[in-house]
Amino acid sequence: MGRRKLKIRRLESMKARQTKYSKRKIGILKKARELAVLCDTDLALLMFSPTGKPSLCVGQNKDLSTVLERLAKMSVDDREERRGYTMKLQQDQLRELKDKLAEKTKILRGNWYRSSSNKGMKPLIRQLVTRRDREHSFRVMNLLIKQLDVSSIFGQD
């Protein structure tokens, strides 16, 4: 059985909710432990199951009191500064994603077609535009996507 995209919404059945929680809890605890080991981070993850049972994960060679003491030592200003920094990072990432989406949209709309640096792709695009056969157009589009240098489009190294 293959995977399918799960629509994220509250599960109505208590049994389904508990089953989903149990499976995903294992995954998130594993990721939390990996993060704590790989990055030597102070970590405390507290979750309550749908039935109300708590699960606690604390970083490697740490105890909960150590992590909570460290949090308590942070001043309110430090916490707010960190929150502001995190928000700025998220805004920058969102802006970058919007720029990438705009570039991709420009390519799909054909503005990219007029670029002189992409002369080798013009016959494929012309073929895609002039063909009425939908299946063939999909094949040509897939070929076009394979030939595109994705790293240059999205600015990745």
C-alpha positions as semicolon CSV with decimal commas, in nm:
position;residue;x (nm);y (nm);z (nm)
1;M;0,000;0,000;0,000
2;G;0,145;0,334;-0,105
3;R;0,155;0,656;0,088
4;R;-0,099;0,926;0,032
5;K;-0,117;1,284;0,146
6;L;-0,302;1,315;0,473
7;K;-0,529;1,613;0,515
8;I;-0,432;1,765;0,849
9;R;-0,744;1,796;1,059
10;R;-0,873;1,659;1,386
11;L;-0,964;1,292;1,368
12;E;-1,317;1,233;1,492
13;S;-1,273;0,873;1,603
14;M;-1,102;0,841;1,942
15;K;-0,952;0,506;1,841
16;A;-0,809;0,650;1,518
17;R;-0,677;0,952;1,708
18;Q;-0,500;0,732;1,965
19;T;-0,353;0,508;1,694
20;K;-0,227;0,806;1,494
21;Y;-0,083;0,963;1,809
22;S;0,101;0,645;1,905
23;K;0,262;0,609;1,563
24;R;0,357;0,974;1,528
25;K;0,479;0,997;1,888
26;I;0,739;0,731;1,815
27;G;0,860;0,931;1,515
28;I;0,879;1,266;1,691
29;L;1,054;1,116;1,994
30;K;1,308;0,953;1,765
31;K;1,372;1,286;1,588
32;A;1,401;1,468;1,920
33;R;1,659;1,216;2,049
34;E;1,853;1,239;1,722
35;L;1,859;1,619;1,746
36;A;1,977;1,605;2,106
37;V;2,261;1,364;2,018
38;L;2,369;1,519;1,688
39;C;2,366;1,879;1,805
40;D;2,427;1,825;2,177
41;T;2,122;2,033;2,260
42;D;1,931;2,074;2,582
43;L;1,593;1,939;2,491
44;A;1,266;1,883;2,672
45;L;0,964;1,756;2,483
46;L;0,640;1,702;2,674
47;M;0,332;1,557;2,504
48;F;-0,004;1,447;2,636
49;S;-0,187;1,169;2,455
50;P;-0,555;1,200;2,363
51;T;-0,627;0,994;2,674
52;G;-0,425;1,234;2,892
53;K;-0,111;1,026;2,951
54;P;0,209;1,234;2,946
55;S;0,523;1,146;2,746
56;L;0,849;1,321;2,825
57;C;1,169;1,324;2,625
58;V;1,478;1,497;2,763
59;G;1,808;1,540;2,579
60;Q;2,097;1,299;2,614
61;N;2,269;1,297;2,957
62;K;2,035;1,569;3,083
63;D;1,753;1,576;3,328
64;L;1,440;1,787;3,316
65;S;1,547;2,011;3,604
66;T;1,866;2,112;3,415
67;V;1,668;2,212;3,108
68;L;1,406;2,400;3,311
69;E;1,674;2,582;3,513
70;R;1,835;2,697;3,191
71;L;1,500;2,827;3,067
72;A;1,432;3,001;3,398
73;K;1,771;3,176;3,384
74;M;1,681;3,342;3,056
75;S;1,546;3,690;3,106
76;V;1,219;3,798;2,950
77;D;1,414;4,034;2,725
78;D;1,632;3,748;2,603
79;R;1,325;3,539;2,528
80;E;1,159;3,825;2,340
81;E;1,478;3,896;2,147
82;R;1,503;3,529;2,050
83;R;1,138;3,525;1,947
84;G;1,192;3,836;1,733
85;Y;1,499;3,680;1,572
86;T;1,304;3,363;1,496
87;M;1,019;3,566;1,346
88;K;1,264;3,757;1,126
89;L;1,415;3,431;1,003
90;Q;1,072;3,296;0,921
91;Q;0,979;3,616;0,737
92;D;1,303;3,598;0,537
93;Q;1,234;3,234;0,448
94;L;0,879;3,323;0,346
95;R;1,003;3,610;0,129
96;E;1,257;3,377;-0,034
97;L;0,987;3,119;-0,103
98;K;0,763;3,387;-0,255
99;D;1,048;3,497;-0,482
100;K;1,111;3,139;-0,591
101;L;0,740;3,090;-0,656
102;A;0,726;3,412;-0,860
103;E;1,025;3,295;-1,066
104;K;0,870;2,955;-1,123
105;T;0,540;3,118;-1,221
106;K;0,722;3,343;-1,464
107;I;0,882;3,038;-1,622
108;L;0,552;2,856;-1,651
109;R;0,377;3,160;-1,797
110;G;0,631;3,192;-2,073
111;N;0,825;3,505;-1,979
112;W;1,126;3,282;-1,940
113;Y;1,072;3,167;-2,297
114;R;1,186;3,505;-2,428
115;S;1,521;3,480;-2,251
116;S;1,811;3,448;-2,495
117;S;2,007;3,224;-2,257
118;N;1,754;2,943;-2,299
119;K;1,765;2,901;-2,680
120;G;1,801;2,523;-2,658
121;M;1,471;2,497;-2,474
122;K;1,267;2,711;-2,715
123;P;1,189;2,429;-2,962
124;L;1,061;2,213;-2,678
125;I;0,847;2,494;-2,544
126;R;0,715;2,571;-2,893
127;Q;0,629;2,204;-2,936
128;L;0,454;2,202;-2,600
129;V;0,251;2,510;-2,688
130;T;0,152;2,401;-3,040
131;R;0,055;2,041;-2,957
132;R;-0,306;1,983;-2,869
133;D;-0,254;1,629;-2,749
134;R;-0,258;1,660;-2,371
135;E;-0,064;1,341;-2,299
136;H;0,209;1,441;-2,539
137;S;0,221;1,786;-2,381
138;F;0,275;1,628;-2,040
139;R;0,563;1,419;-2,180
140;V;0,720;1,728;-2,335
141;M;0,671;1,924;-2,009
142;N;0,839;1,646;-1,811
143;L;1,129;1,646;-2,057
144;L;1,151;2,023;-2,025
145;I;1,155;2,002;-1,646
146;K;1,430;1,739;-1,656
147;Q;1,643;1,959;-1,881
148;L;1,600;2,272;-1,672
149;D;1,887;2,354;-1,443
150;V;1,683;2,372;-1,123
151;S;1,970;2,507;-0,918
152;S;2,003;2,814;-1,141
153;I;1,629;2,878;-1,130
154;F;1,602;2,864;-0,754
155;G;1,945;3,001;-0,669
156;Q;2,059;2,686;-0,490
157;D;2,422;2,581;-0,485
